[in-house]
Amino acid sequence: MSAVFDKPSLRQRIAPMLQGFDGPLAFAVFLLACAGLLAMYSSGFDHGTRFMDHGRNMLMAGFIMFVVARCRRSG
């Protein structure tokens, strides 16, 4: 005996997380981050190590900011 359950699509599962997301603000922050990486790259390219480390750190910081922004108080 097997039952088929309708699983929501990936878009339907992600939609509640993105509710209230400010797209233009995120785009402005993205542009500023790109300008910072470009300035760092042009000022002195150190065989890519510093540039790649800074880019990785920026991605991790963006992910952490997104997670913290999604946390809500309970109660």
DSSP file (Angstrom, degrees, kcal/mol; ACC not computed):
  #  RESIDUE AA STRUCTURE BP1 BP2  ACC     N-H-->O    O-->H-N    N-H-->O    O-->H-N    TCO  KAPPA ALPHA  PHI   PSI    X-CA   Y-CA   Z-CA
    1    1 A M              0   0    0      0, 0.0     2,-0.4     0, 0.0     0, 0.0   0.000 360.0 360.0 360.0 120.1    0.0    0.0    0.0
    2    2 A S        -     0   0    0      2,-0.0     2,-0.4     0, 0.0     0, 0.0  -0.967 360.0-157.9-126.7 142.5    1.6    3.3   -1.1
    3    3 A A        -     0   0    0     -2,-0.4     2,-0.6     2,-0.0     0, 0.0  -0.924  12.4-139.5-116.8 142.4    0.3    6.7   -0.7
    4    4 A V        -     0   0    0     -2,-0.4     2,-0.4     2,-0.0    -2,-0.0  -0.900  17.1-165.7-104.9 120.9    1.4    9.7   -2.8
    5    5 A F        -     0   0    0     -2,-0.6     2,-0.7     0, 0.0    -2,-0.0  -0.877  24.3-119.9-105.6 136.7    1.8   12.9   -1.0
    6    6 A D        -     0   0    0     -2,-0.4    -2,-0.0     1,-0.0     0, 0.0  -0.639  27.3-154.7 -76.4 116.5    2.1   16.2   -2.9
    7    7 A K        -     0   0    0     -2,-0.7     2,-0.0     1,-0.0    -1,-0.0  -0.765  20.6-116.2 -89.7 135.2    5.5   17.7   -2.0
    8    8 A P        -     0   0    0      0, 0.0    -1,-0.0     0, 0.0     5,-0.0  -0.383  35.5-106.3 -67.5 150.3    5.7   21.4   -2.4
    9    9 A S     >  -     0   0    0      1,-0.1     4,-1.7    -2,-0.0     5,-0.2  -0.203  29.7-104.1 -70.9 167.7    8.1   22.7   -5.0
   10   10 A L  H  > S+     0   0    0      1,-0.2     4,-2.0     2,-0.2     5,-0.2   0.884 122.6  54.1 -60.5 -39.3   11.4   24.3   -4.1
   11   11 A R  H  > S+     0   0    0      1,-0.2     4,-1.9     2,-0.2    -1,-0.2   0.897 107.4  50.0 -63.2 -40.5   10.0   27.7   -4.9
   12   12 A Q  H  4 S+     0   0    0      1,-0.2    -1,-0.2     2,-0.2    -2,-0.2   0.822 111.9  48.6 -68.4 -30.4    7.0   27.2   -2.6
   13   13 A R  H  < S+     0   0    0     -4,-1.7     4,-0.3     1,-0.2    -2,-0.2   0.820 115.3  43.2 -77.9 -31.2    9.4   26.1    0.2
   14   14 A I  H >X S+     0   0    0     -4,-2.0     4,-1.3    -5,-0.2     3,-1.0   0.766  94.1  81.3 -84.9 -26.6   11.7   29.1   -0.2
   15   15 A A  T 3< S+     0   0    0     -4,-1.9     4,-0.4     1,-0.3     3,-0.4   0.845  88.3  53.0 -52.6 -43.1    9.0   31.7   -0.7
   16   16 A P  T >4 S+     0   0    0      0, 0.0     3,-0.7     0, 0.0    -1,-0.3   0.849 106.7  54.1 -63.8 -30.4    8.3   32.2    3.1
   17   17 A M  T <4 S+     0   0    0     -3,-1.0    -2,-0.2    -4,-0.3    -3,-0.1   0.839 109.9  46.7 -69.3 -31.6   12.0   32.8    3.7
   18   18 A L  T >< S+     0   0    0     -4,-1.3     3,-1.9    -3,-0.4     2,-0.3   0.390  81.0 124.3 -92.6   3.8   12.1   35.6    1.2
   19   19 A Q  T <  S+     0   0    0     -3,-0.7     3,-0.1    -4,-0.4    -4,-0.0  -0.483  82.3  14.0 -66.7 128.0    8.9   37.3    2.4
   20   20 A G  T 3  S+     0   0    0      1,-0.3     2,-0.3    -2,-0.3    -1,-0.3   0.580  89.2 154.7  82.8  10.7    9.7   40.9    3.2
   21   21 A F    <   -     0   0    0     -3,-1.9     2,-1.1     1,-0.1    -1,-0.3  -0.562  41.5-137.8 -75.0 130.9   13.1   40.7    1.4
   22   22 A D     >  -     0   0    0     -2,-0.3     4,-2.1     1,-0.2     5,-0.2  -0.756  22.2-177.4 -94.0  95.8   14.3   44.1    0.2
   23   23 A G  H  > S+     0   0    0     -2,-1.1     4,-2.4     1,-0.2     5,-0.2   0.911  77.8  49.7 -62.9 -48.5   15.6   43.5   -3.3
   24   24 A P  H  > S+     0   0    0      0, 0.0     4,-2.2     0, 0.0    -1,-0.2   0.889 112.3  49.2 -61.9 -37.0   16.8   47.0   -4.2
   25   25 A L  H  > S+     0   0    0      2,-0.2     4,-2.3     1,-0.2    -2,-0.2   0.918 111.1  49.4 -66.2 -42.5   18.7   47.3   -0.9
   26   26 A A  H  X S+     0   0    0     -4,-2.1     4,-2.3     1,-0.2    -1,-0.2   0.883 110.8  50.9 -63.4 -38.0   20.3   43.9   -1.4
   27   27 A F  H  X S+     0   0    0     -4,-2.4     4,-2.4     2,-0.2    -1,-0.2   0.901 109.2  50.5 -66.3 -40.5   21.3   44.9   -4.9
   28   28 A A  H  X S+     0   0    0     -4,-2.2     4,-2.2     2,-0.2    -2,-0.2   0.907 111.3  48.0 -63.8 -41.8   22.9   48.1   -3.6
   29   29 A V  H  X S+     0   0    0     -4,-2.3     4,-2.4     2,-0.2    -2,-0.2   0.901 110.7  52.4 -64.6 -40.1   24.9   46.2   -1.0
   30   30 A F  H  X S+     0   0    0     -4,-2.3     4,-2.4     2,-0.2    -2,-0.2   0.911 109.2  49.1 -61.4 -43.3   26.0   43.8   -3.7
   31   31 A L  H  X S+     0   0    0     -4,-2.4     4,-2.3     2,-0.2    -2,-0.2   0.904 111.4  49.2 -64.3 -41.0   27.2   46.6   -5.9
   32   32 A L  H  X S+     0   0    0     -4,-2.2     4,-2.1     2,-0.2    -2,-0.2   0.894 110.8  50.4 -64.6 -39.4   29.1   48.2   -3.0
   33   33 A A  H  X S+     0   0    0     -4,-2.4     4,-2.3     2,-0.2    -2,-0.2   0.905 110.6  49.3 -64.8 -40.9   30.7   44.8   -2.2
   34   34 A C  H  X S+     0   0    0     -4,-2.4     4,-2.5     2,-0.2    -2,-0.2   0.897 109.8  51.5 -64.6 -39.7   31.7   44.4   -5.9
   35   35 A A  H  X S+     0   0    0     -4,-2.3     4,-2.3     2,-0.2    -2,-0.2   0.890 110.1  49.9 -64.1 -38.3   33.2   47.9   -5.9
   36   36 A G  H  X S+     0   0    0     -4,-2.1     4,-2.2     2,-0.2    -2,-0.2   0.909 111.6  47.3 -66.0 -42.5   35.2   47.0   -2.8
   37   37 A L  H  X S+     0   0    0     -4,-2.3     4,-2.5     2,-0.2    -2,-0.2   0.892 111.9  50.9 -65.2 -38.8   36.5   43.8   -4.3
   38   38 A L  H  X S+     0   0    0     -4,-2.5     4,-2.4     2,-0.2    -2,-0.2   0.911 110.5  48.6 -65.3 -41.9   37.4   45.6   -7.5
   39   39 A A  H  X S+     0   0    0     -4,-2.3     4,-1.6     1,-0.2    -2,-0.2   0.900 113.0  47.9 -64.3 -40.3   39.3   48.3   -5.5
   40   40 A M  H  X S+     0   0    0     -4,-2.2     4,-1.1     1,-0.2    -2,-0.2   0.900 112.2  49.5 -67.1 -39.8   41.2   45.6   -3.6
   41   41 A Y  H  < S+     0   0    0     -4,-2.5    -2,-0.2     1,-0.2    -1,-0.2   0.907 114.0  44.7 -64.7 -42.4   42.0   43.7   -6.7
   42   42 A S  H  < S+     0   0    0     -4,-2.4    -1,-0.2     1,-0.2    -2,-0.2   0.753 105.7  61.4 -77.7 -22.7   43.3   46.8   -8.5
   43   43 A S  H  < S-     0   0    0     -4,-1.6    -1,-0.2     1,-0.2    -2,-0.2   0.836 129.5 -22.7 -75.3 -30.7   45.4   48.1   -5.6
   44   44 A G     <  -     0   0    0     -4,-1.1     2,-0.7    -3,-0.2    -1,-0.2  -0.442  57.6-148.8 178.6 101.7   47.6   45.1   -5.4
   45   45 A F        -     0   0    0     -3,-0.2     2,-0.9    -2,-0.1    -4,-0.1  -0.692  10.4-166.5 -82.9 113.9   47.0   41.6   -6.6
   46   46 A D    >>  -     0   0    0     -2,-0.7     3,-1.5     1,-0.1     4,-0.5  -0.509  65.5 -71.2-100.6  62.6   48.8   39.2   -4.3
   47   47 A H  T 34 S-     0   0    0     -2,-0.9    -1,-0.1     1,-0.3    -2,-0.1   0.729  84.8 -73.7  56.1  24.6   48.5   36.0   -6.4
   48   48 A G  T 3> S+     0   0    0     -7,-0.1     4,-2.4     1,-0.1    -1,-0.3   0.335 110.8 109.1  81.2  -8.4   44.8   35.9   -5.7
   49   49 A T  H <> S+     0   0    0     -3,-1.5     4,-2.4     2,-0.2     5,-0.2   0.963  83.6  38.0 -70.1 -49.7   45.1   34.7   -2.1
   50   50 A R  H  X S+     0   0    0     -4,-0.5     4,-2.7     2,-0.2     5,-0.2   0.917 118.3  50.6 -65.7 -42.1   44.0   37.9   -0.4
   51   51 A F  H  > S+     0   0    0      1,-0.2     4,-2.3     2,-0.2    -2,-0.2   0.925 113.4  44.1 -61.7 -46.8   41.4   38.6   -3.0
   52   52 A M  H  X S+     0   0    0     -4,-2.4     4,-2.6     2,-0.2    -1,-0.2   0.893 113.4  51.2 -68.2 -39.4   39.8   35.1   -2.8
   53   53 A D  H  X S+     0   0    0     -4,-2.4     4,-2.5    -5,-0.2    -2,-0.2   0.919 111.6  47.3 -63.0 -43.0   39.9   35.1    1.0
   54   54 A H  H  X S+     0   0    0     -4,-2.7     4,-2.2     2,-0.2    -2,-0.2   0.908 112.0  50.1 -66.2 -40.8   38.2   38.5    1.1
   55   55 A G  H  X S+     0   0    0     -4,-2.3     4,-2.0    -5,-0.2    -2,-0.2   0.914 111.5  48.5 -61.8 -43.3   35.6   37.3   -1.4
   56   56 A R  H  X S+     0   0    0     -4,-2.6     4,-2.3     1,-0.2    -2,-0.2   0.909 111.0  50.5 -62.6 -42.7   34.9   34.2    0.6
   57   57 A N  H  X S+     0   0    0     -4,-2.5     4,-2.4     1,-0.2    -1,-0.2   0.869 108.6  52.3 -64.6 -36.0   34.6   36.2    3.8
   58   58 A M  H  X S+     0   0    0     -4,-2.2     4,-2.3     2,-0.2    -1,-0.2   0.899 109.5  49.3 -66.8 -39.6   32.1   38.5    2.2
   59   59 A L  H  X S+     0   0    0     -4,-2.0     4,-2.2     2,-0.2    -2,-0.2   0.916 112.1  47.9 -65.0 -42.5   30.0   35.6    1.1
   60   60 A M  H  X S+     0   0    0     -4,-2.3     4,-2.5     2,-0.2    -2,-0.2   0.906 111.6  50.2 -64.4 -40.7   30.0   34.1    4.6
   61   61 A A  H  X S+     0   0    0     -4,-2.4     4,-2.6     1,-0.2    -2,-0.2   0.900 109.9  50.8 -64.6 -40.3   29.1   37.5    6.1
   62   62 A G  H  X S+     0   0    0     -4,-2.3     4,-2.1     2,-0.2    -1,-0.2   0.905 111.2  48.1 -63.5 -41.1   26.2   37.9    3.7
   63   63 A F  H  X S+     0   0    0     -4,-2.2     4,-2.4     2,-0.2    -2,-0.2   0.922 112.3  48.6 -64.9 -43.7   24.9   34.4    4.5
   64   64 A I  H  X S+     0   0    0     -4,-2.5     4,-2.6     1,-0.2     5,-0.2   0.903 110.8  51.0 -63.9 -40.7   25.2   35.1    8.3
   65   65 A M  H  X S+     0   0    0     -4,-2.6     4,-2.2     1,-0.2    -1,-0.2   0.898 110.2  50.0 -63.3 -38.9   23.4   38.4    7.9
   66   66 A F  H  X S+     0   0    0     -4,-2.1     4,-1.4     2,-0.2    -2,-0.2   0.925 112.0  47.2 -64.8 -43.6   20.6   36.7    6.0
   67   67 A V  H  X S+     0   0    0     -4,-2.4     4,-0.9     1,-0.2     3,-0.2   0.918 113.5  47.4 -64.1 -43.9   20.2   34.0    8.6
   68   68 A V  H >< S+     0   0    0     -4,-2.6     3,-0.6     1,-0.2    -1,-0.2   0.878 109.5  54.0 -66.5 -36.6   20.2   36.6   11.5
   69   69 A A  H 3< S+     0   0    0     -4,-2.2    -1,-0.2     1,-0.2    -2,-0.2   0.801 107.2  52.2 -66.9 -27.7   17.7   38.7    9.6
   70   70 A R  H 3< S+     0   0    0     -4,-1.4    -1,-0.2    -3,-0.2     2,-0.2   0.656  86.2 101.5 -83.0 -16.1   15.4   35.7    9.3
   71   71 A C    <<  -     0   0    0     -4,-0.9     2,-0.4    -3,-0.6    -3,-0.0  -0.495  56.4-168.3 -70.2 134.8   15.5   35.0   13.0
   72   72 A R        -     0   0    0     -2,-0.2     2,-0.2     0, 0.0    -2,-0.1  -0.917  25.0-105.2-125.1 151.1   12.4   36.2   14.8
   73   73 A R        -     0   0    0     -2,-0.4     2,-0.5     2,-0.0     0, 0.0  -0.496  30.8-144.1 -71.3 140.6   11.5   36.5   18.4
   74   74 A S              0   0    0     -2,-0.2    -1,-0.0     1,-0.2     0, 0.0  -0.918 360.0 360.0-107.3 132.7    9.2   34.0   19.7
   75   75 A G              0   0    0     -2,-0.5    -1,-0.2     0, 0.0    -2,-0.0   0.438 360.0 360.0 103.8 360.0    6.7   35.0   22.3
